[in-house]
Amino acid sequence: MTAPTPTATADPAGRFAALAALDPDEVVTHSLVRDIPLPSGRTLALLTLDNGRDHTRPSTLGPATLIELAETLDRLAARAAAGEIDAVGITGTRFILAAGADLSKVGQIPDRQTGRQMAELGHLALGKLAELGVPSFCFINGLALGGGVEIGLNSTYRTIDASVPAFALPEVFLGIIPGWGGAWLLPNLIGIENALEVVISNPLKNNRMLKAPKVLELGIVDAMFPPANFLEDSLKWADGVLGGTIAVKRPHQPGRLERAIKWDIAVGVAEKTLRSRIGTVPKSPYRALELLRAARNTDKATGFAAEDEALADLISGDQFRASIYAFNLTQKRAKRPAGAPDRQLARPVTKVGVLGAGLMASQFALLFLRRLQVPVVITDLDQARVDRGLEHIRGEVDALLAKGRIDADEAGRLRSLISGTVDKADFADCDWVIEAVFEELAVKQQVFAEIEKHIAPDAILATNTSSLSVERIGSQLAHPERLVGFHFFNPVAVMPLIEVVRTEQTTDEALSTAMLTAAALKKTAVITRDTPGFVVNRVLAKVLGEAMHAVEQGTPVETVVEAQKPFGLPMDPFVLLELVGLTVGAHVLETHHAAFPDRFFDSAALRELAELGRIYEKDAKGRVKGLDPAAATIIRKHVPRGAKGYSAEELRLRFEDGLADEVHRMLSDDQVVAAPEDIDLSLIMGAGYPFQMGGLTPYLDRVGASERAFGDTFHHPPIRGVA
């Protein structure tokens, strides 16, 4: 029998009573036990995790749940010692094993020690699966996340239902680490490279989930069975394992060579990759990396103790609280957008028209085709442009088919639904028409004026403008009340945000249609007022304007990059400018400077850099080597004589205080959105602002920028840890 971990106790209810008291309303997942006679005559005690709810409320592992589980496993260990049972199985109900720890009361954790108790209780309860005196089997019948996965890892053997759609250790995504055994058990089960993929890489790829076949391929489970008879097949398999007729092989379990040579190399490569991709601000990926590295040559008790310390540090820190805030934004607020009118007011969209046939328009058309499955018609200035657009869209459909993303039937259906024309009369039966033409007011006004002659009076018009006034775009329309802003972010298929812009004239019917259309496209929609830059571009204009102003005052580019590192942004301002396009960036700055000349900088240097087409010099693989010499010459030309620039600390404060002031104005003066939460949701989903920072406003509160800028905080109380 495996020795108990240092956290073991004979009285979990007494030791962890204070922890359980934090959540007196916990939806307890009960441990229900029944004996199963196996074909061989052996007896397996089957423990079923059941919270008494349906699949819409997955089983979670809160303090009371874990205490009950620990006590139940103690009783089963006693029965095993008495010879009453030969094995223990654990499974879930209604297509769910467990969705991990119950984090609903995380904001009530008062100190680091309480956070540490959460780690200890998880280790205590789940660790007992390896201390029963008989083999334990985990039958993964459905969704398994975090602690749900660690239930399996602490068991002796594991099977999985072939239809399981979501299996993951998402903790790093949430600012913590797999702290109930996952960081030590997994690499010692499937090897370091596979463990790095599951623990670190997948969470940082938008929390990628594994499906059952991949779980089996990685060696996390020992067998996979079809869903129709999953439990029965698993029980027969367990009986074979107990009787020795089935030998369990672990193909990826690390051997001596991997531990001696491969392990540290893999961790070193992973660390280097992390630093280049996400910087060093996020804490959880690096703590997870430390634990995975140490798992090479430590015993289980030492590994679990290290997990306790890491989880205590992270769960009581700023980034975990901010991550939970961000998680709630993306999972809850995103589904109940502030200011959304009654869904019943929305018009059905049975045909879509796209004004334009260029790259952006083609992306729109493909997205509407795939998500709405309705006819889509595109148009442009001449048939040649239309034909190129159709060719691009059909090529994308072919690529999806080749990758197995769609089948042949769907590919044929999508091809049949797309058409192109230069005759605007073909838009007559469109319910929804969106423009994707050049970002110039007169051009957008013209295309809408032309199309309005052909469409029904109640058809909805949408503009994808990123910086122009939606109201001015619609000022030449006979029915401007049916126009909404519908601002996508590039690349359209990937970025999840749409800013839905309401003018003073936009009807509830038009707005409701836009919101339901965004949902049908599987996008997150945030309603904004018709103000310059809406949300995302206004914040970006502040950051990019400050960055360009700094270099025009003689601040080295490297210092500007250093100054914004504490924000944890996915790229520095100059890489971002090159990504969005220097011409677009210059236009955004000009637009905001014109609207708010006292707060937003124009940049003559950026206009010249746009003509050059680059800021950084790059190698053949596109990696930044440094400031391009020609770009450096342009920048120097715009630095006034005697200008000394800013230090990194001075510039960091300018970034922070300027953003705090601008966001406060967006909320209090311009009422661009309903609340700070909508600012953060927009920046997380539309601009890649870090999840572990909570977007922007929690960070500004934590560093004191809010108090400095307007004498208050965005959140009451501020979103910060207790460490």
C-alpha positions in Angstrom: 0.0 0.0 0.0 1.2 3.5 -0.9 2.3 5.6 2.2 -0.1 8.4 3.1 0.8 11.9 2.0 1.8 14.4 4.8 -1.7 15.9 4.6 -3.5 12.8 5.8 -5.8 13.0 8.8 -8.3 10.8 10.5 -10.8 13.6 10.9 -11.1 15.6 7.6 -14.4 17.2 8.7 -12.8 18.6 11.8 -9.6 19.7 10.3 -11.2 21.4 7.3 -14.4 22.7 9.0 -13.3 26.4 8.5 -12.8 25.8 4.8 -16.2 24.2 4.4 -17.8 27.1 6.3 -16.7 29.5 3.5 -19.4 27.9 1.3 -22.4 26.9 3.4 -24.5 26.8 0.3 -22.2 24.5 -1.7 -24.0 22.2 -4.1 -22.5 19.0 -2.7 -21.5 16.2 -5.0 -22.3 13.1 -3.0 -20.3 9.9 -2.9 -22.9 7.1 -3.5 -21.6 3.6 -3.1 -23.1 0.3 -4.3 -21.4 -3.1 -4.5 -21.0 -4.6 -8.0 -20.5 -8.4 -8.3 -18.0 -9.1 -11.1 -18.2 -12.1 -13.4 -15.2 -13.7 -11.6 -17.0 -13.6 -8.2 -15.0 -10.7 -7.0 -16.8 -7.6 -5.6 -16.1 -4.0 -6.8 -17.5 -1.2 -4.7 -18.6 1.5 -7.2 -18.6 5.1 -6.0 -20.7 7.4 -8.1 -20.3 11.1 -7.9 -23.7 12.7 -8.0 -24.8 16.3 -7.1 -28.5 15.5 -7.7 -28.7 17.9 -10.6 -28.9 17.5 -14.4 -26.1 18.0 -16.9 -26.6 21.8 -16.8 -25.0 21.9 -13.3 -21.9 19.7 -13.6 -20.6 18.0 -10.4 -17.9 20.1 -8.8 -15.5 19.4 -5.9 -16.1 21.9 -3.1 -14.9 21.4 0.5 -18.0 19.5 1.7 -17.8 17.3 -1.3 -14.2 16.5 -0.7 -14.7 15.8 3.0 -17.5 13.4 2.2 -15.4 11.7 -0.5 -12.5 11.3 2.0 -14.7 9.8 4.6 -16.4 7.5 2.1 -13.0 6.2 0.9 -11.9 5.6 4.5 -14.9 3.4 5.0 -14.1 1.6 1.7 -10.5 1.1 2.9 -11.8 -0.5 6.1 -14.0 -2.8 4.0 -11.1 -3.7 1.8 -9.0 -4.5 4.9 -11.8 -6.8 6.1 -11.8 -8.6 2.8 -15.3 -7.5 1.9 -14.3 -5.9 -1.4 -11.7 -6.6 -4.0 -11.6 -3.2 -5.8 -13.1 0.3 -5.8 -14.4 2.0 -8.9 -15.3 5.7 -9.2 -17.4 7.3 -11.9 -19.9 10.1 -12.5 -23.4 10.4 -13.7 -25.2 12.0 -16.6 -22.2 12.4 -18.9 -20.1 14.1 -16.3 -17.3 12.8 -14.1 -16.5 16.1 -12.4 -15.9 19.7 -13.6 -13.1 20.3 -11.1 -12.9 22.4 -8.0 -15.8 24.6 -7.0 -14.4 28.1 -7.4 -17.6 30.0 -6.8 -16.5 31.2 -3.4 -12.9 31.9 -4.2 -13.3 35.6 -3.4 -14.0 34.7 0.2 -10.6 33.0 0.8 -9.2 35.3 3.5 -5.5 34.4 3.5 -2.8 32.2 2.1 -3.2 29.5 4.7 -6.8 29.0 3.7 -5.7 28.7 0.1 -3.2 26.1 1.2 -5.9 24.1 3.0 -7.8 23.8 -0.3 -4.7 22.1 -1.8 -4.3 19.9 1.2 -7.9 18.8 1.3 -7.8 17.9 -2.4 -4.7 15.9 -1.9 -6.1 14.2 1.1 -9.4 13.2 -0.5 -8.2 12.2 -3.9 -5.0 10.7 -2.6 -7.0 8.1 -0.7 -7.8 6.5 -4.1 -4.2 5.2 -4.0 -4.4 4.1 -0.3 -7.3 1.7 -0.3 -5.3 -1.5 0.0 -7.0 -2.7 -3.2 -6.8 -1.4 -6.8 -8.9 1.6 -7.7 -10.5 2.2 -11.1 -11.7 5.5 -12.5 -14.4 5.1 -15.2 -14.4 8.4 -17.0 -18.0 8.5 -18.3 -18.0 12.2 -19.4 -16.6 15.6 -19.0 -13.5 15.7 -16.7 -11.8 18.9 -16.0 -9.1 19.8 -13.4 -9.9 17.9 -10.2 -12.1 15.6 -12.3 -9.0 14.5 -14.2 -7.0 14.3 -11.0 -9.5 11.8 -9.6 -8.4 9.5 -12.5 -4.7 10.2 -12.0 -4.9 9.3 -8.4 -6.6 6.0 -9.2 -4.7 2.9 -10.1 -6.3 2.4 -13.5 -8.5 4.4 -15.8 -11.0 3.8 -18.6 -12.8 6.4 -20.8 -16.1 6.6 -22.7 -15.2 7.1 -26.4 -17.7 9.9 -26.7 -16.1 12.1 -24.0 -15.8 15.6 -25.6 -13.9 17.5 -23.0 -11.0 16.4 -20.9 -8.4 18.9 -19.6 -6.3 20.3 -16.9 -7.2 24.0 -17.4 -5.6 25.4 -14.2 -2.8 27.3 -15.9 -5.5 29.1 -17.9 -7.1 30.2 -14.7 -3.9 31.4 -13.0 -3.2 28.4 -10.9 -1.7 24.9 -11.3 -3.0 21.3 -11.2 -2.7 21.1 -7.5 -4.4 17.9 -6.5 -1.7 15.6 -7.9 -1.8 16.5 -11.6 1.6 18.2 -11.8 3.4 15.2 -10.3 1.3 12.3 -11.4 0.8 13.1 -15.0 4.5 13.4 -16.2 5.3 10.2 -14.3 2.4 8.5 -16.2 2.8 9.8 -19.7 6.3 11.4 -19.9 7.4 15.0 -19.8 6.6 16.1 -23.3 3.1 14.8 -23.2 2.6 16.4 -19.8 3.9 19.7 -21.0 1.2 19.6 -23.7 -1.6 18.9 -21.4 -0.6 21.1 -18.4 0.8 24.1 -20.1 0.4 24.2 -23.9 -3.3 23.3 -24.2 -4.5 25.8 -21.5 -2.5 28.6 -23.2 -4.2 27.7 -26.6 -7.6 29.1 -25.5 -8.0 26.3 -23.0 -7.9 23.5 -25.6 -9.8 20.4 -24.6 -8.9 16.8 -25.4 -11.4 14.2 -26.8 -11.4 10.6 -25.6 -9.3 9.1 -28.4 -6.5 11.7 -27.8 -6.6 10.9 -24.0 -6.1 7.2 -24.9 -3.3 8.0 -27.4 -1.4 10.1 -24.7 -1.6 7.1 -22.3 -3.6 9.0 -19.7 -6.2 6.2 -19.7 -5.6 2.5 -20.1 -8.7 1.6 -22.1 -11.5 3.2 -24.1 -15.0 1.7 -24.7 -18.1 2.8 -26.7 -20.7 4.8 -24.9 -23.6 2.3 -25.3 -22.2 -0.2 -22.7 -19.3 1.9 -21.3 -19.8 1.0 -17.6 -20.5 -2.7 -18.3 -17.4 -3.0 -20.5 -15.3 -1.1 -18.0 -16.4 -3.4 -15.2 -15.5 -6.5 -17.3 -12.2 -5.0 -18.1 -11.5 -4.2 -14.5 -12.3 -7.8 -13.6 -9.8 -9.0 -16.2 -7.1 -6.7 -14.7 -7.8 -8.0 -11.2 -7.6 -11.6 -12.4 -4.5 -11.1 -14.4 -6.0 -12.0 -17.8 -5.6 -8.4 -19.0 -2.1 -6.8 -18.8 -2.0 -3.0 -18.6 0.8 -1.4 -20.6 1.8 2.2 -20.2 3.6 3.1 -23.5 4.6 6.6 -22.5 5.6 6.0 -18.9 9.1 7.6 -18.6 12.1 5.4 -18.3 15.6 6.1 -17.0 16.8 7.6 -20.3 14.0 10.1 -20.5 14.5 11.1 -16.8 18.3 11.4 -17.3 18.5 13.3 -20.6 15.2 14.2 -22.2 13.3 15.6 -19.2 15.4 18.7 -18.5 15.8 19.4 -22.2 12.1 19.4 -22.8 11.4 21.6 -19.9 14.1 24.0 -21.0 12.6 24.3 -24.5 9.2 24.8 -23.0 10.5 27.6 -20.8 12.2 29.3 -23.7 9.0 29.1 -25.8 6.9 30.6 -23.0 9.3 33.5 -22.6 9.1 34.3 -26.3 5.3 33.9 -26.6 3.9 35.3 -23.3 6.7 37.1 -21.5 7.3 36.6 -17.9 4.4 38.4 -16.2 2.0 35.3 -16.0 3.0 33.3 -12.9 1.1 30.1 -13.3 2.8 28.7 -16.4 6.2 29.0 -14.8 5.1 27.5 -11.4 3.7 24.6 -13.4 6.9 24.3 -15.2 8.9 24.2 -11.9 6.6 21.4 -10.6 6.9 19.4 -13.8 10.7 19.7 -13.8 10.9 18.6 -10.2 8.6 15.6 -10.8 11.6 13.9 -12.6 13.3 12.8 -9.4 11.0 13.4 -6.4 8.7 10.9 -4.7 4.9 11.5 -4.6 4.8 13.0 -1.1 7.4 15.5 -2.0 5.6 16.3 -5.2 2.3 16.8 -3.5 3.8 19.0 -0.9 5.3 21.2 -3.6 1.9 21.4 -5.3 0.4 22.5 -1.9 2.9 25.4 -1.7 2.5 26.5 -5.3 -1.3 26.4 -5.1 -1.3 28.3 -1.9 0.8 31.1 -3.4 -1.2 31.3 -6.6 -4.7 30.9 -5.2 -4.2 33.8 -2.7 -2.5 36.0 -5.3 -3.7 38.7 -7.7 -3.6 36.8 -10.9 -5.9 34.0 -9.8 -8.5 36.5 -8.6 -8.2 38.4 -11.9 -8.5 35.1 -13.9 -11.7 34.1 -12.1 -13.1 37.6 -12.8 -12.2 37.2 -16.5 -13.6 33.7 -16.6 -16.9 34.9 -15.2 -16.9 37.7 -17.9 -16.4 35.3 -20.7 -18.7 32.6 -19.4 -21.5 34.6 -17.8 -21.6 38.3 -18.8 -20.8 37.4 -22.4 -24.1 35.4 -22.4 -26.1 38.2 -20.9 -24.9 41.3 -22.7 -25.6 44.6 -20.9 -28.2 46.7 -22.7 -29.4 44.0 -25.0 -33.1 44.4 -26.0 -35.7 41.7 -25.9 -34.7 38.8 -28.1 -38.3 38.5 -29.4 -37.8 41.8 -31.3 -35.1 40.3 -33.6 -35.8 39.7 -37.3 -35.1 36.3 -38.7 -32.1 36.3 -41.0 -32.8 34.1 -44.1 -30.4 35.7 -46.6 -27.3 37.8 -46.1 -25.8 40.3 -48.5 -22.1 41.4 -48.3 -21.1 44.7 -49.9 -17.6 44.0 -51.1 -15.7 41.0 -52.4 -12.2 41.6 -51.0 -10.4 39.6 -48.3 -12.4 41.0 -45.4 -15.7 40.6 -47.2 -14.8 37.0 -48.2 -14.1 36.2 -44.6 -17.5 37.6 -43.6 -19.3 35.6 -46.3 -17.6 32.4 -45.3 -18.5 32.9 -41.6 -22.1 33.7 -42.4 -22.3 30.7 -44.6 -20.9 28.3 -42.0 -22.7 29.6 -39.0 -26.1 30.6 -40.4 -26.4 28.1 -43.2 -28.4 30.6 -45.3 -27.8 32.0 -48.8 -25.1 34.7 -49.0 -24.6 37.0 -51.9 -21.5 39.2 -52.5 -21.0 42.2 -54.8 -18.3 44.6 -55.8 -17.4 47.2 -58.5 -17.1 44.7 -61.3 -17.5 41.0 -62.1 -13.8 40.3 -62.0 -13.6 41.3 -58.4 -16.8 39.3 -57.6 -15.3 36.2 -59.3 -12.1 36.5 -57.3 -14.1 36.8 -54.1 -16.1 33.7 -55.0 -13.0 31.8 -55.9 -11.4 32.6 -52.5 -14.5 31.6 -50.6 -14.9 28.3 -52.5 -11.2 27.7 -51.9 -11.6 28.1 -48.2 -14.5 25.6 -48.3 -12.3 23.2 -50.1 -9.5 23.7 -47.5 -12.0 23.0 -44.6 -13.0 19.8 -46.4 -9.4 18.7 -46.9 -8.7 19.3 -43.2 -11.7 17.2 -42.1 -13.4 20.3 -40.5 -16.5 19.7 -42.7 -17.7 16.7 -44.7 -18.5 16.5 -48.4 -22.2 17.1 -47.9 -21.6 20.3 -46.0 -19.0 21.5 -48.4 -21.5 21.0 -51.3 -24.2 22.8 -49.4 -21.9 25.8 -48.6 -20.9 26.1 -52.3 -24.5 26.1 -53.3 -25.4 28.8 -50.9 -22.8 31.4 -52.0 -23.3 33.6 -55.0 -22.0 36.8 -56.5 -23.4 39.6 -58.6 -22.9 43.2 -59.8 -26.6 43.7 -59.9 -27.8 45.2 -56.6 -31.3 44.1 -57.4 -30.1 40.6 -56.4 -30.0 41.9 -52.8 -33.8 42.6 -52.7 -34.7 39.6 -50.5 -31.8 40.0 -48.0 -32.7 40.5 -44.4 -29.2 41.5 -43.4 -26.7 43.5 -45.4 -23.2 44.2 -44.2 -20.5 46.4 -45.8 -16.9 45.6 -46.0 -15.5 48.4 -48.1 -12.7 50.9 -47.8 -12.6 52.8 -44.4 -13.7 56.1 -45.8 -17.0 57.9 -44.9 -18.1 58.9 -48.4 -17.5 55.4 -49.8 -19.6 53.7 -47.1 -22.3 56.3 -47.4 -22.4 55.7 -51.2 -22.6 51.9 -51.1 -25.4 52.0 -48.5 -27.3 54.7 -50.5 -27.1 52.4 -53.6 -28.2 49.2 -51.8 -31.1 50.9 -49.9 -32.9 51.4 -53.2 -33.2 47.6 -53.6 -33.8 46.1 -50.2 -36.9 45.9 -48.1 -37.7 48.9 -45.7 -37.2 46.6 -42.7 -34.0 44.9 -43.8 -31.1 45.5 -41.3 -27.9 47.3 -42.5 -24.6 46.7 -40.7 -21.3 48.5 -41.0 -18.0 47.0 -40.1 -16.3 50.4 -39.5 -13.6 50.4 -36.9 -13.3 54.1 -36.4 -15.9 56.1 -38.3 -19.2 57.4 -36.8 -21.9 54.9 -37.5 -24.5 57.8 -37.3 -22.6 59.7 -40.0 -22.3 56.7 -42.2 -26.1 56.4 -42.0 -26.9 60.0 -42.4 -27.7 59.7 -46.1 -30.1 56.8 -45.6 -33.8 57.1 -45.9 -34.1 54.7 -42.9 -31.0 55.3 -40.7 -32.8 53.7 -37.7 -32.1 50.3 -39.2 -28.3 50.7 -39.3 -26.0 49.2 -36.6 -22.3 49.0 -36.2 -21.0 45.4 -36.4 -17.3 45.6 -35.9 -15.4 42.4 -36.4 -11.8 41.9 -35.4 -9.2 40.3 -37.7 -8.8 37.4 -38.4 -12.6 37.2 -38.6 -12.8 33.4 -38.1 -10.6 33.4 -35.0 -11.3 36.6 -33.0 -14.3 36.1 -30.8 -15.5 39.7 -30.3 -18.0 41.8 -32.2 -18.6 45.4 -31.1 -22.3 46.1 -31.8 -22.6 49.9 -32.1 -25.9 51.6 -31.4 -26.6 55.1 -32.6 -29.2 57.4 -31.1 -31.5 56.3 -33.9 -30.9 52.6 -34.0 -34.1 50.7 -33.2 -34.4 47.9 -30.7 -35.4 45.6 -33.5 -32.1 46.3 -35.4 -30.1 46.0 -32.2 -31.7 42.8 -31.2 -31.2 41.3 -34.7 -27.6 42.2 -34.5 -27.1 40.6 -31.1 -28.8 37.4 -32.1 -26.8 37.3 -35.3 -23.6 37.7 -33.4 -24.6 34.8 -31.1 -25.5 32.7 -34.2 -22.0 33.4 -35.5 -20.6 32.1 -32.1 -19.2 35.5 -31.3 -19.2 37.5 -28.1 -21.0 40.8 -28.6 -20.6 43.9 -26.6 -23.0 46.8 -27.1 -21.3 50.2 -27.4 -22.3 53.8 -28.0 -21.4 55.5 -31.3 -18.2 57.2 -30.1 -14.7 57.3 -31.7 -12.9 54.0 -31.6 -15.8 52.4 -29.6 -14.0 50.3 -26.9 -11.0 48.4 -28.3 -9.6 50.9 -30.7 -9.9 53.7 -28.3 -7.8 51.9 -25.7 -5.4 50.8 -28.4 -5.1 54.4 -29.7 -4.2 55.5 -26.2 -1.4 52.8 -25.9 -0.1 53.3 -29.5 -0.3 57.0 -29.2 1.7 57.1 -26.0 4.3 54.7 -27.6 4.8 56.8 -30.7 4.9 60.0 -28.7 7.6 58.5 -26.5 9.9 57.6 -29.3 9.3 61.0 -30.9 10.5 62.5 -27.6 13.7 60.5 -27.8 12.8 57.4 -25.8 14.5 54.3 -27.2 12.2 51.7 -28.7 13.6 49.2 -26.2 12.6 51.4 -23.3 9.0 51.7 -24.6 8.8 47.9 -24.8 10.2 47.6 -21.3 7.7 50.1 -19.9 4.6 48.2 -21.1 5.9 44.7 -20.0 4.0 44.8 -16.6 0.7 44.8 -18.5 1.5 41.3 -19.7 0.3 42.1 -23.3 0.8 39.5 -26.0 3.0 41.8 -28.1 4.8 45.1 -27.8 3.2 48.3 -29.3 5.4 48.3 -32.4 4.8 44.6 -33.2 1.1 45.4 -32.8 1.3 48.3 -35.1 2.9 46.2 -37.8 0.2 43.5 -37.2 -2.7 45.9 -37.7 -0.9 47.7 -40.4 1.0 51.0 -40.1 -1.4 52.8 -42.3 -4.4 51.6 -40.3 -2.5 52.5 -37.1 -1.8 56.0 -38.3 -5.5 56.4 -39.3 -6.6 55.3 -35.9 -4.3 57.8 -34.2 -5.4 60.6 -36.5 -9.1 59.8 -35.8 -8.7 59.9 -32.1 -6.4 63.0 -32.1 -9.1 64.8 -34.1 -11.8 63.8 -31.6 -9.8 64.3 -28.4 -6.8 66.5 -29.3 -6.0 67.1 -25.6 -5.6 63.4 -24.8 -4.5 61.6 -27.9 -1.3 62.1 -29.8 -1.1 62.3 -33.6 2.2 60.9 -35.0 3.9 62.4 -38.1 6.6 59.7 -37.7 4.0 56.9 -37.9 2.7 58.3 -41.2 6.2 58.2 -42.6 6.8 54.7 -41.2 3.5 53.6 -42.9 5.1 54.7 -46.2 8.2 52.7 -45.4 6.0 49.7 -44.4 7.9 48.5 -41.3 9.4 49.4 -37.9 11.3 46.3 -37.1 14.0 44.5 -39.0 13.3 40.7 -39.2 15.1 37.6 -40.1 14.0 35.0 -42.7 11.6 33.4 -40.3 10.0 36.7 -39.4 11.6 37.0 -36.0 12.4 40.5 -34.8 16.1 41.4 -35.0 15.8 45.0 -33.9 14.7 48.4 -35.1 14.9 48.7 -38.8 17.7 51.2 -39.8 15.5 53.1 -42.2 12.7 53.3 -39.5 15.3 54.5 -37.0 16.3 57.3 -39.4 12.6 58.4 -39.7 12.1 58.4 -36.0 15.2 60.4 -35.3 14.1 63.0 -37.8 11.0 63.7 -35.6 12.8 64.0 -32.3 13.1 67.7 -31.2 16.6 68.9 -30.4 17.3 68.5 -26.7 14.5 66.0 -26.1 15.6 63.3 -23.5 12.7 61.0 -23.6 11.3 59.0 -20.7 12.7 56.4 -18.4 10.8 53.0 -18.4 9.3 53.9 -15.0 8.1 57.3 -16.1 6.6 55.8 -19.3 4.9 53.0 -17.4 3.2 55.6 -15.2 2.1 57.5 -18.3 0.6 54.3 -19.8 -1.2 53.4 -16.6 -2.5 56.8 -15.6 -3.5 57.7 -19.2 -5.4 54.5 -19.6 -7.1 54.9 -16.2 -8.2 58.4 -17.1 -9.4 57.4 -20.5 -11.4 54.4 -19.4 -12.9 56.4 -16.6 -14.0 59.0 -19.2 -15.4 56.2 -21.4 -17.6 55.1 -18.6 -18.6 58.3 -16.8 -18.5 61.0 -19.5 -19.2 59.2 -22.8 -21.0 56.1 -21.4 -19.5 54.0 -24.2 -20.5 50.8 -22.4 -22.5 50.0 -19.3 -19.7 49.0 -16.9 -15.9 48.3 -16.5 -16.7 44.6 -17.0 -17.7 45.4 -20.6 -14.3 47.2 -21.2 -12.4 44.2 -19.9 -14.6 41.7 -21.8 -13.9 43.7 -25.0 -10.2 43.8 -24.5 -9.9 40.2 -23.5 -11.9 38.9 -26.5 -10.9 41.5 -29.1 -7.4 42.6 -28.3 -5.8 39.6 -26.5 -5.5 41.4 -23.1 -4.3 38.9 -20.6 -6.8 36.7 -18.8 -4.6 36.5 -15.7 -4.7 40.3 -15.5 -8.5 40.4 -15.7 -8.3 42.5 -18.8 -7.4 46.1 -17.9 -9.4 47.7 -15.1 -8.4 45.3 -12.3 -4.8 45.9 -13.1 -5.2 49.7 -13.1 -6.9 49.4 -9.7 -4.1 47.2 -8.3 -1.2 49.4 -9.3 -2.9 52.6 -8.0 -3.5 54.2 -11.4 -7.2 54.5 -10.8 -6.7 56.4 -7.6 -4.1 58.6 -9.2 -6.2 59.4 -12.2 -9.7 60.0 -10.7 -9.4 59.3 -7.0 -11.4 56.0 -6.9 -11.2 52.5 -8.2 -13.2 50.8 -11.0 -14.1 47.9 -8.8 -15.4 47.9 -5.2 -13.5 46.2 -3.6 -10.6 46.0 -6.0 -9.9 42.6 -7.6 -6.7 41.5 -5.9 -5.3 38.7 -3.9 -4.7 38.3 -0.2 -1.1 37.2 -0.3 
